Amino acid sequence: MKNIKLLLSLVLIIFPFLSITAQNPSDSSPNINQTDTIYYVVQLMSGREYFGYILADDGREIKLNTESVGIIFVKKQDVKFIKPVDYEKSKVSVYKPQGSGAVFNTRYFFTNNALPVKKGENYAMIHLYGPEAHFAINDKLNLGFMTTWIGSPAIFVGKYTFYSKELHHMSFGSMTGTSSYLLNGRGFGGLSWGTYTYGNEESNFSISIGQGIVNQGIFKDRFQRDFNPDEPYYVPYEITNEDIFTALGFKNNAFYSPQILNSLTLFGMAGIIPVSNKVKFIFDSMFIISRYNLDYVPKSLDITYEDYSSSTTQTLTQNITIMEANLDINNFKYLSTTVLFMPSMRFEQTSDKVLQVSLGGLINYGLEGQVTSSPLPMISWLRQF
């Protein structure tokens, strides 16, 4: 009987302890292995952002499991937006608790790289000289539009990423534009290029090469003459332009040549390196070699003209040499080389807002060896929509 009483006493003492320790650990600690695998970015009205998994949402506040500070509660009235983020891809991108801006890292200050823009990641850029907008049609193709504040030129641009695996990416880009209402729409042109990029959205380096053709819509003189008797193409004042056009066989005083074309060869190098969580350094550069199909060649003419220099008008014939414009679509001559460099800083304010500042410049090497340079400071704002 004593043994039975002792056994019952032990059971009464041990059972409550066993019932406590047998409880599910998740009841006393947060369940971080929740079944919801969607990774979200939650941006507050203040601009602060949290990245993580939503554990609960009762309509008034959100229970969010973040990587940066653990589990937090956020009032719905303080939330600006909630967007899903691909967590697996975030391991090799800039989708991290301290900031995002991955869509903006598919380009540099002016040029772009071969990294794909994901479907739905549309964005706009506002420069001091004008706006542009880009739309992701799918995960490989995005199309855009660029212009200035006066609406000229108007340029359509597209990029297609045909290869993207780990740290290697390749794309093809093209743009075509018009002078719009300026020059009565005579100016137009296009440029196509290929880009290879090594890296990811966090840090990368790109090399580009392209070729284009541009019609500036500007007319050049159909011929050139000198008014200095010591020059080889001197034409006396008595011989008018109309006399020369008559000898050349042109009518209606065709003072200007057909429009000339410029052939452009482009080389580009650019890269992006993170400086801190929300600051990146960008180096953007282009080398543009320009050639044109206009050449002035000597042409000998027998000019018949009226000489009014004496009291008696005389009809005279004189042999002169002028420089006549020669347009040859198959023969482009070197015109100039332009070097554009734009070292820049990018400040990621939030995942959908970025500010860029550039202290760039350009150097131009002209046809006759002359060198001109100019600073090109620039500031731009990027917004995702």
Contacts in CASP RR format, 6 or more apart in sequence:
PFRMAT RR
TARGET T0000
AUTHOR 0000-0000-0000
METHOD contacts of the structure
MODEL  1
MKNIKLLLSLVLIIFPFLSITAQNPSDSSPNINQTDTIYYVVQLMSGREY
FGYILADDGREIKLNTESVGIIFVKKQDVKFIKPVDYEKSKVSVYKPQGS
GAVFNTRYFFTNNALPVKKGENYAMIHLYGPEAHFAINDKLNLGFMTTWI
GSPAIFVGKYTFYSKELHHMSFGSMTGTSSYLLNGRGFGGLSWGTYTYGN
EESNFSISIGQGIVNQGIFKDRFQRDFNPDEPYYVPYEITNEDIFTALGF
KNNAFYSPQILNSLTLFGMAGIIPVSNKVKFIFDSMFIISRYNLDYVPKS
LDITYEDYSSSTTQTLTQNITIMEANLDINNFKYLSTTVLFMPSMRFEQT
SDKVLQVSLGGLINYGLEGQVTSSPLPMISWLRQF
30 55 0 8 1.000
30 65 0 8 1.000
30 71 0 8 1.000
31 55 0 8 1.000
32 65 0 8 1.000
34 53 0 8 1.000
34 55 0 8 1.000
34 65 0 8 1.000
36 53 0 8 1.000
36 54 0 8 1.000
36 55 0 8 1.000
37 53 0 8 1.000
37 87 0 8 1.000
38 53 0 8 1.000
38 54 0 8 1.000
38 84 0 8 1.000
39 51 0 8 1.000
39 52 0 8 1.000
39 53 0 8 1.000
39 84 0 8 1.000
39 85 0 8 1.000
39 86 0 8 1.000
39 87 0 8 1.000
39 90 0 8 1.000
39 95 0 8 1.000
40 51 0 8 1.000
40 52 0 8 1.000
40 53 0 8 1.000
40 54 0 8 1.000
40 64 0 8 1.000
40 82 0 8 1.000
40 83 0 8 1.000
40 84 0 8 1.000
40 85 0 8 1.000
41 49 0 8 1.000
41 50 0 8 1.000
41 51 0 8 1.000
41 52 0 8 1.000
41 82 0 8 1.000
41 83 0 8 1.000
41 85 0 8 1.000
41 95 0 8 1.000
41 100 0 8 1.000
41 351 0 8 1.000
42 49 0 8 1.000
42 50 0 8 1.000
42 51 0 8 1.000
42 52 0 8 1.000
42 62 0 8 1.000
42 64 0 8 1.000
42 74 0 8 1.000
42 79 0 8 1.000
42 81 0 8 1.000
42 82 0 8 1.000
43 49 0 8 1.000
43 79 0 8 1.000
43 80 0 8 1.000
43 81 0 8 1.000
43 82 0 8 1.000
43 83 0 8 1.000
43 350 0 8 1.000
43 351 0 8 1.000
43 352 0 8 1.000
44 50 0 8 1.000
44 74 0 8 1.000
44 78 0 8 1.000
44 79 0 8 1.000
44 80 0 8 1.000
45 78 0 8 1.000
45 79 0 8 1.000
45 80 0 8 1.000
46 78 0 8 1.000
47 80 0 8 1.000
47 349 0 8 1.000
47 350 0 8 1.000
49 99 0 8 1.000
49 100 0 8 1.000
49 350 0 8 1.000
49 351 0 8 1.000
50 64 0 8 1.000
50 66 0 8 1.000
50 68 0 8 1.000
50 69 0 8 1.000
50 72 0 8 1.000
50 74 0 8 1.000
50 97 0 8 1.000
51 66 0 8 1.000
51 67 0 8 1.000
51 68 0 8 1.000
51 85 0 8 1.000
51 95 0 8 1.000
51 96 0 8 1.000
51 97 0 8 1.000
51 99 0 8 1.000
52 64 0 8 1.000
52 65 0 8 1.000
52 66 0 8 1.000
52 67 0 8 1.000
52 97 0 8 1.000
53 64 0 8 1.000
53 65 0 8 1.000
54 62 0 8 1.000
54 63 0 8 1.000
54 64 0 8 1.000
54 65 0 8 1.000
54 82 0 8 1.000
55 63 0 8 1.000
55 64 0 8 1.000
55 65 0 8 1.000
55 71 0 8 1.000
56 62 0 8 1.000
56 63 0 8 1.000
57 63 0 8 1.000
57 76 0 8 1.000
59 76 0 8 1.000
60 75 0 8 1.000
60 76 0 8 1.000
61 73 0 8 1.000
61 74 0 8 1.000
61 75 0 8 1.000
61 76 0 8 1.000
62 73 0 8 1.000
62 74 0 8 1.000
62 76 0 8 1.000
62 79 0 8 1.000
62 82 0 8 1.000
63 71 0 8 1.000
63 72 0 8 1.000
63 73 0 8 1.000
64 71 0 8 1.000
64 72 0 8 1.000
64 73 0 8 1.000
64 74 0 8 1.000
65 71 0 8 1.000
66 72 0 8 1.000
66 97 0 8 1.000
67 97 0 8 1.000
68 97 0 8 1.000
68 98 0 8 1.000
85 95 0 8 1.000
85 100 0 8 1.000
86 95 0 8 1.000
87 95 0 8 1.000
89 95 0 8 1.000
90 96 0 8 1.000
92 200 0 8 1.000
92 201 0 8 1.000
92 202 0 8 1.000
93 102 0 8 1.000
93 200 0 8 1.000
93 201 0 8 1.000
93 202 0 8 1.000
94 100 0 8 1.000
94 101 0 8 1.000
94 102 0 8 1.000
94 105 0 8 1.000
94 201 0 8 1.000
94 202 0 8 1.000
95 102 0 8 1.000
96 277 0 8 1.000
98 277 0 8 1.000
98 278 0 8 1.000
99 277 0 8 1.000
99 278 0 8 1.000
99 348 0 8 1.000
99 350 0 8 1.000
99 351 0 8 1.000
100 348 0 8 1.000
100 350 0 8 1.000
100 351 0 8 1.000
100 352 0 8 1.000
101 348 0 8 1.000
101 351 0 8 1.000
101 352 0 8 1.000
101 354 0 8 1.000
101 384 0 8 1.000
102 121 0 8 1.000
102 201 0 8 1.000
103 117 0 8 1.000
103 118 0 8 1.000
103 121 0 8 1.000
103 123 0 8 1.000
103 384 0 8 1.000
104 123 0 8 1.000
104 346 0 8 1.000
104 348 0 8 1.000
104 354 0 8 1.000
104 382 0 8 1.000
104 384 0 8 1.000
105 115 0 8 1.000
105 201 0 8 1.000
105 202 0 8 1.000
105 204 0 8 1.000
105 272 0 8 1.000
105 280 0 8 1.000
106 112 0 8 1.000
106 113 0 8 1.000
106 115 0 8 1.000
106 116 0 8 1.000
106 117 0 8 1.000
106 201 0 8 1.000
107 113 0 8 1.000
108 206 0 8 1.000
108 270 0 8 1.000
108 271 0 8 1.000
108 272 0 8 1.000
108 282 0 8 1.000
108 283 0 8 1.000
108 284 0 8 1.000
108 342 0 8 1.000
108 344 0 8 1.000
109 282 0 8 1.000
109 284 0 8 1.000
109 342 0 8 1.000
109 344 0 8 1.000
109 356 0 8 1.000
109 358 0 8 1.000
109 378 0 8 1.000
109 380 0 8 1.000
110 284 0 8 1.000
110 286 0 8 1.000
110 340 0 8 1.000
110 342 0 8 1.000
111 206 0 8 1.000
111 208 0 8 1.000
111 268 0 8 1.000
111 270 0 8 1.000
111 284 0 8 1.000
111 286 0 8 1.000
112 159 0 8 1.000
112 171 0 8 1.000
112 195 0 8 1.000
113 169 0 8 1.000
113 171 0 8 1.000
113 195 0 8 1.000
113 197 0 8 1.000
113 204 0 8 1.000
113 206 0 8 1.000
113 270 0 8 1.000
113 271 0 8 1.000
114 161 0 8 1.000
114 163 0 8 1.000
114 164 0 8 1.000
114 169 0 8 1.000
114 170 0 8 1.000
114 171 0 8 1.000
114 194 0 8 1.000
114 195 0 8 1.000
114 196 0 8 1.000
114 197 0 8 1.000
114 206 0 8 1.000
115 161 0 8 1.000
115 164 0 8 1.000
115 169 0 8 1.000
115 197 0 8 1.000
115 200 0 8 1.000
115 201 0 8 1.000
115 204 0 8 1.000
116 139 0 8 1.000
116 140 0 8 1.000
116 161 0 8 1.000
116 164 0 8 1.000
116 169 0 8 1.000
116 171 0 8 1.000
117 134 0 8 1.000
117 136 0 8 1.000
117 139 0 8 1.000
117 142 0 8 1.000
117 159 0 8 1.000
117 161 0 8 1.000
118 136 0 8 1.000
118 139 0 8 1.000
119 136 0 8 1.000
119 137 0 8 1.000
119 138 0 8 1.000
119 139 0 8 1.000
120 135 0 8 1.000
120 136 0 8 1.000
121 136 0 8 1.000
121 384 0 8 1.000
122 133 0 8 1.000
122 134 0 8 1.000
122 135 0 8 1.000
122 136 0 8 1.000
122 384 0 8 1.000
122 385 0 8 1.000
123 133 0 8 1.000
123 134 0 8 1.000
123 382 0 8 1.000
123 383 0 8 1.000
123 384 0 8 1.000
123 385 0 8 1.000
124 131 0 8 1.000
124 132 0 8 1.000
124 133 0 8 1.000
124 134 0 8 1.000
124 382 0 8 1.000
124 383 0 8 1.000
124 385 0 8 1.000
125 131 0 8 1.000
125 132 0 8 1.000
125 133 0 8 1.000
125 134 0 8 1.000
125 380 0 8 1.000
125 381 0 8 1.000
125 382 0 8 1.000
125 383 0 8 1.000
126 132 0 8 1.000
126 380 0 8 1.000
126 381 0 8 1.000
126 382 0 8 1.000
126 383 0 8 1.000
127 378 0 8 1.000
127 379 0 8 1.000
127 380 0 8 1.000
128 378 0 8 1.000
128 379 0 8 1.000
128 380 0 8 1.000
129 148 0 8 1.000
129 149 0 8 1.000
130 147 0 8 1.000
130 148 0 8 1.000
130 149 0 8 1.000
131 146 0 8 1.000
131 147 0 8 1.000
131 149 0 8 1.000
132 144 0 8 1.000
132 145 0 8 1.000
132 146 0 8 1.000
132 147 0 8 1.000
133 144 0 8 1.000
133 145 0 8 1.000
134 142 0 8 1.000
134 143 0 8 1.000
134 144 0 8 1.000
134 157 0 8 1.000
135 142 0 8 1.000
135 143 0 8 1.000
135 144 0 8 1.000
136 142 0 8 1.000
137 143 0 8 1.000
140 160 0 8 1.000
140 161 0 8 1.000
140 162 0 8 1.000
141 158 0 8 1.000
141 159 0 8 1.000
141 160 0 8 1.000
141 161 0 8 1.000
142 158 0 8 1.000
142 159 0 8 1.000
143 156 0 8 1.000
143 157 0 8 1.000
143 158 0 8 1.000
144 156 0 8 1.000
144 157 0 8 1.000
144 158 0 8 1.000
145 154 0 8 1.000
145 155 0 8 1.000
145 156 0 8 1.000
145 157 0 8 1.000
146 154 0 8 1.000
146 155 0 8 1.000
146 156 0 8 1.000
146 157 0 8 1.000
146 175 0 8 1.000
147 153 0 8 1.000
147 154 0 8 1.000
147 155 0 8 1.000
147 180 0 8 1.000
150 182 0 8 1.000
151 180 0 8 1.000
151 181 0 8 1.000
152 179 0 8 1.000
152 180 0 8 1.000
152 181 0 8 1.000
152 182 0 8 1.000
153 177 0 8 1.000
153 178 0 8 1.000
153 179 0 8 1.000
153 180 0 8 1.000
153 182 0 8 1.000
153 187 0 8 1.000
154 177 0 8 1.000
154 178 0 8 1.000
154 180 0 8 1.000
155 175 0 8 1.000
155 176 0 8 1.000
155 177 0 8 1.000
156 175 0 8 1.000
156 176 0 8 1.000
156 177 0 8 1.000
157 173 0 8 1.000
157 174 0 8 1.000
157 175 0 8 1.000
158 173 0 8 1.000
158 174 0 8 1.000
158 175 0 8 1.000
159 171 0 8 1.000
159 172 0 8 1.000
159 173 0 8 1.000
160 171 0 8 1.000
160 172 0 8 1.000
160 173 0 8 1.000
161 169 0 8 1.000
161 170 0 8 1.000
161 171 0 8 1.000
162 170 0 8 1.000
162 171 0 8 1.000
162 172 0 8 1.000
163 169 0 8 1.000
163 170 0 8 1.000
164 170 0 8 1.000
167 198 0 8 1.000
167 199 0 8 1.000
167 200 0 8 1.000
168 196 0 8 1.000
168 197 0 8 1.000
168 198 0 8 1.000
168 199 0 8 1.000
169 196 0 8 1.000
169 197 0 8 1.000
169 198 0 8 1.000
169 199 0 8 1.000
170 194 0 8 1.000
170 195 0 8 1.000
170 196 0 8 1.000
170 197 0 8 1.000
171 194 0 8 1.000
171 195 0 8 1.000
171 197 0 8 1.000
172 192 0 8 1.000
172 193 0 8 1.000
172 194 0 8 1.000
172 195 0 8 1.000
173 192 0 8 1.000
173 193 0 8 1.000
173 194 0 8 1.000
173 195 0 8 1.000
174 190 0 8 1.000
174 191 0 8 1.000
174 192 0 8 1.000
174 193 0 8 1.000
175 190 0 8 1.000
175 191 0 8 1.000
175 192 0 8 1.000
176 188 0 8 1.000
176 189 0 8 1.000
176 190 0 8 1.000
176 191 0 8 1.000
177 188 0 8 1.000
177 189 0 8 1.000
177 190 0 8 1.000
178 185 0 8 1.000
178 187 0 8 1.000
178 188 0 8 1.000
178 189 0 8 1.000
179 185 0 8 1.000
179 186 0 8 1.000
179 187 0 8 1.000
179 188 0 8 1.000
179 217 0 8 1.000
183 217 0 8 1.000
183 218 0 8 1.000
185 217 0 8 1.000
186 215 0 8 1.000
186 217 0 8 1.000
186 259 0 8 1.000
187 214 0 8 1.000
187 215 0 8 1.000
187 216 0 8 1.000
187 217 0 8 1.000
187 259 0 8 1.000
188 214 0 8 1.000
188 215 0 8 1.000
188 217 0 8 1.000
189 212 0 8 1.000
189 213 0 8 1.000
189 214 0 8 1.000
189 215 0 8 1.000
190 212 0 8 1.000
190 213 0 8 1.000
190 214 0 8 1.000
191 210 0 8 1.000
191 211 0 8 1.000
191 212 0 8 1.000
191 214 0 8 1.000
191 264 0 8 1.000
191 266 0 8 1.000
192 210 0 8 1.000
192 211 0 8 1.000
192 212 0 8 1.000
193 208 0 8 1.000
193 209 0 8 1.000
193 210 0 8 1.000
193 211 0 8 1.000
193 266 0 8 1.000
194 208 0 8 1.000
194 209 0 8 1.000
194 210 0 8 1.000
195 206 0 8 1.000
195 207 0 8 1.000
195 208 0 8 1.000
196 206 0 8 1.000
196 207 0 8 1.000
196 208 0 8 1.000
197 204 0 8 1.000
197 205 0 8 1.000
197 206 0 8 1.000
198 204 0 8 1.000
198 205 0 8 1.000
198 206 0 8 1.000
199 205 0 8 1.000
202 274 0 8 1.000
203 272 0 8 1.000
203 273 0 8 1.000
203 274 0 8 1.000
204 271 0 8 1.000
204 272 0 8 1.000
205 269 0 8 1.000
205 270 0 8 1.000
205 271 0 8 1.000
206 268 0 8 1.000
206 269 0 8 1.000
206 270 0 8 1.000
206 271 0 8 1.000
207 268 0 8 1.000
207 269 0 8 1.000
208 266 0 8 1.000
208 267 0 8 1.000
208 268 0 8 1.000
208 269 0 8 1.000
208 270 0 8 1.000
209 266 0 8 1.000
209 267 0 8 1.000
209 268 0 8 1.000
210 265 0 8 1.000
210 266 0 8 1.000
210 267 0 8 1.000
211 263 0 8 1.000
211 264 0 8 1.000
211 265 0 8 1.000
211 266 0 8 1.000
212 263 0 8 1.000
212 264 0 8 1.000
212 265 0 8 1.000
212 266 0 8 1.000
213 261 0 8 1.000
213 262 0 8 1.000
213 263 0 8 1.000
213 264 0 8 1.000
214 261 0 8 1.000
214 262 0 8 1.000
214 264 0 8 1.000
215 259 0 8 1.000
215 260 0 8 1.000
215 261 0 8 1.000
215 262 0 8 1.000
216 259 0 8 1.000
216 260 0 8 1.000
216 262 0 8 1.000
217 259 0 8 1.000
218 259 0 8 1.000
218 260 0 8 1.000
219 256 0 8 1.000
219 257 0 8 1.000
219 258 0 8 1.000
219 259 0 8 1.000
220 256 0 8 1.000
220 257 0 8 1.000
220 260 0 8 1.000
220 294 0 8 1.000
220 325 0 8 1.000
221 255 0 8 1.000
221 256 0 8 1.000
221 257 0 8 1.000
221 325 0 8 1.000
222 245 0 8 1.000
222 248 0 8 1.000
222 250 0 8 1.000
222 254 0 8 1.000
222 255 0 8 1.000
222 256 0 8 1.000
222 257 0 8 1.000
222 324 0 8 1.000
222 325 0 8 1.000
223 244 0 8 1.000
223 248 0 8 1.000
223 296 0 8 1.000
223 299 0 8 1.000
223 322 0 8 1.000
223 323 0 8 1.000
223 324 0 8 1.000
223 325 0 8 1.000
224 233 0 8 1.000
224 296 0 8 1.000
224 322 0 8 1.000
224 323 0 8 1.000
225 233 0 8 1.000
225 234 0 8 1.000
225 235 0 8 1.000
225 244 0 8 1.000
225 322 0 8 1.000
225 323 0 8 1.000
226 232 0 8 1.000
226 233 0 8 1.000
226 234 0 8 1.000
226 235 0 8 1.000
227 234 0 8 1.000
227 235 0 8 1.000
227 237 0 8 1.000
228 234 0 8 1.000
232 321 0 8 1.000
233 298 0 8 1.000
233 321 0 8 1.000
233 322 0 8 1.000
233 323 0 8 1.000
234 320 0 8 1.000
235 244 0 8 1.000
235 320 0 8 1.000
235 322 0 8 1.000
236 318 0 8 1.000
238 305 0 8 1.000
238 307 0 8 1.000
238 308 0 8 1.000
238 309 0 8 1.000
238 316 0 8 1.000
239 303 0 8 1.000
239 305 0 8 1.000
239 318 0 8 1.000
239 320 0 8 1.000
240 305 0 8 1.000
241 253 0 8 1.000
241 255 0 8 1.000
242 253 0 8 1.000
243 303 0 8 1.000
243 304 0 8 1.000
243 305 0 8 1.000
244 301 0 8 1.000
244 303 0 8 1.000
244 320 0 8 1.000
244 322 0 8 1.000
245 251 0 8 1.000
245 253 0 8 1.000
245 254 0 8 1.000
245 255 0 8 1.000
247 301 0 8 1.000
247 302 0 8 1.000
247 303 0 8 1.000
247 304 0 8 1.000
248 299 0 8 1.000
248 301 0 8 1.000
248 324 0 8 1.000
257 294 0 8 1.000
257 325 0 8 1.000
257 327 0 8 1.000
258 327 0 8 1.000
260 292 0 8 1.000
260 293 0 8 1.000
260 294 0 8 1.000
260 327 0 8 1.000
261 292 0 8 1.000
261 293 0 8 1.000
261 329 0 8 1.000
261 332 0 8 1.000
262 290 0 8 1.000
262 291 0 8 1.000
262 292 0 8 1.000
262 335 0 8 1.000
263 290 0 8 1.000
263 291 0 8 1.000
263 292 0 8 1.000
263 293 0 8 1.000
263 332 0 8 1.000
264 288 0 8 1.000
264 289 0 8 1.000
264 290 0 8 1.000
264 291 0 8 1.000
265 288 0 8 1.000
265 289 0 8 1.000
265 291 0 8 1.000
266 286 0 8 1.000
266 287 0 8 1.000
266 288 0 8 1.000
266 289 0 8 1.000
267 286 0 8 1.000
267 287 0 8 1.000
268 285 0 8 1.000
268 286 0 8 1.000
268 287 0 8 1.000
269 283 0 8 1.000
269 285 0 8 1.000
270 282 0 8 1.000
270 283 0 8 1.000
270 284 0 8 1.000
270 285 0 8 1.000
271 282 0 8 1.000
271 283 0 8 1.000
271 284 0 8 1.000
272 280 0 8 1.000
272 281 0 8 1.000
272 282 0 8 1.000
272 283 0 8 1.000
272 346 0 8 1.000
273 280 0 8 1.000
273 281 0 8 1.000
274 280 0 8 1.000
274 281 0 8 1.000
275 281 0 8 1.000
275 345 0 8 1.000
278 347 0 8 1.000
278 348 0 8 1.000
278 349 0 8 1.000
279 345 0 8 1.000
279 346 0 8 1.000
279 347 0 8 1.000
279 348 0 8 1.000
280 345 0 8 1.000
280 346 0 8 1.000
280 348 0 8 1.000
281 343 0 8 1.000
281 344 0 8 1.000
281 345 0 8 1.000
281 346 0 8 1.000
282 342 0 8 1.000
282 343 0 8 1.000
282 344 0 8 1.000
282 345 0 8 1.000
282 346 0 8 1.000
282 356 0 8 1.000
282 358 0 8 1.000
283 341 0 8 1.000
283 342 0 8 1.000
283 343 0 8 1.000
283 344 0 8 1.000
284 341 0 8 1.000
284 342 0 8 1.000
284 343 0 8 1.000
284 344 0 8 1.000
284 358 0 8 1.000
285 339 0 8 1.000
285 340 0 8 1.000
285 341 0 8 1.000
285 342 0 8 1.000
286 338 0 8 1.000
286 339 0 8 1.000
286 340 0 8 1.000
287 337 0 8 1.000
287 338 0 8 1.000
287 339 0 8 1.000
287 340 0 8 1.000
288 337 0 8 1.000
288 338 0 8 1.000
288 339 0 8 1.000
288 340 0 8 1.000
289 334 0 8 1.000
289 336 0 8 1.000
289 337 0 8 1.000
290 335 0 8 1.000
290 336 0 8 1.000
290 337 0 8 1.000
290 338 0 8 1.000
291 332 0 8 1.000
291 333 0 8 1.000
291 334 0 8 1.000
291 335 0 8 1.000
292 332 0 8 1.000
292 333 0 8 1.000
292 335 0 8 1.000
293 327 0 8 1.000
293 328 0 8 1.000
293 329 0 8 1.000
293 331 0 8 1.000
293 332 0 8 1.000
293 333 0 8 1.000
294 325 0 8 1.000
294 326 0 8 1.000
294 327 0 8 1.000
294 333 0 8 1.000
295 325 0 8 1.000
295 326 0 8 1.000
295 327 0 8 1.000
295 328 0 8 1.000
295 331 0 8 1.000
295 333 0 8 1.000
296 323 0 8 1.000
296 324 0 8 1.000
296 325 0 8 1.000
296 326 0 8 1.000
297 323 0 8 1.000
297 324 0 8 1.000
297 326 0 8 1.000
298 321 0 8 1.000
298 322 0 8 1.000
298 323 0 8 1.000
298 324 0 8 1.000
299 321 0 8 1.000
299 322 0 8 1.000
299 323 0 8 1.000
299 324 0 8 1.000
300 319 0 8 1.000
300 320 0 8 1.000
300 321 0 8 1.000
301 319 0 8 1.000
301 320 0 8 1.000
301 321 0 8 1.000
301 322 0 8 1.000
302 317 0 8 1.000
302 318 0 8 1.000
302 319 0 8 1.000
303 317 0 8 1.000
303 318 0 8 1.000
303 319 0 8 1.000
303 320 0 8 1.000
304 315 0 8 1.000
304 316 0 8 1.000
304 317 0 8 1.000
305 315 0 8 1.000
305 316 0 8 1.000
305 317 0 8 1.000
305 318 0 8 1.000
306 313 0 8 1.000
306 314 0 8 1.000
306 315 0 8 1.000
306 316 0 8 1.000
307 313 0 8 1.000
307 314 0 8 1.000
307 315 0 8 1.000
307 316 0 8 1.000
334 367 0 8 1.000
335 366 0 8 1.000
335 367 0 8 1.000
336 364 0 8 1.000
336 365 0 8 1.000
336 366 0 8 1.000
336 367 0 8 1.000
337 364 0 8 1.000
337 365 0 8 1.000
337 366 0 8 1.000
338 362 0 8 1.000
338 363 0 8 1.000
338 364 0 8 1.000
338 365 0 8 1.000
339 362 0 8 1.000
339 363 0 8 1.000
339 364 0 8 1.000
339 365 0 8 1.000
340 360 0 8 1.000
340 361 0 8 1.000
340 362 0 8 1.000
340 376 0 8 1.000
341 360 0 8 1.000
341 361 0 8 1.000
341 362 0 8 1.000
342 358 0 8 1.000
342 360 0 8 1.000
342 361 0 8 1.000
342 376 0 8 1.000
342 378 0 8 1.000
343 358 0 8 1.000
343 359 0 8 1.000
343 360 0 8 1.000
344 356 0 8 1.000
344 357 0 8 1.000
344 358 0 8 1.000
344 359 0 8 1.000
344 360 0 8 1.000
344 378 0 8 1.000
345 356 0 8 1.000
345 357 0 8 1.000
345 358 0 8 1.000
346 354 0 8 1.000
346 355 0 8 1.000
346 356 0 8 1.000
347 354 0 8 1.000
347 355 0 8 1.000
347 356 0 8 1.000
347 357 0 8 1.000
348 354 0 8 1.000
349 355 0 8 1.000
351 384 0 8 1.000
352 383 0 8 1.000
352 384 0 8 1.000
352 385 0 8 1.000
353 381 0 8 1.000
353 382 0 8 1.000
353 383 0 8 1.000
353 384 0 8 1.000
354 381 0 8 1.000
354 382 0 8 1.000
354 383 0 8 1.000
355 379 0 8 1.000
355 380 0 8 1.000
355 381 0 8 1.000
355 382 0 8 1.000
356 378 0 8 1.000
356 379 0 8 1.000
356 380 0 8 1.000
356 381 0 8 1.000
356 382 0 8 1.000
357 378 0 8 1.000
357 379 0 8 1.000
358 376 0 8 1.000
358 377 0 8 1.000
358 378 0 8 1.000
358 379 0 8 1.000
358 380 0 8 1.000
359 375 0 8 1.000
359 377 0 8 1.000
360 375 0 8 1.000
360 376 0 8 1.000
360 377 0 8 1.000
360 378 0 8 1.000
361 373 0 8 1.000
361 374 0 8 1.000
361 375 0 8 1.000
361 376 0 8 1.000
362 373 0 8 1.000
362 374 0 8 1.000
362 376 0 8 1.000
363 371 0 8 1.000
363 372 0 8 1.000
363 373 0 8 1.000
364 371 0 8 1.000
364 372 0 8 1.000
364 373 0 8 1.000
365 371 0 8 1.000
366 372 0 8 1.000
END
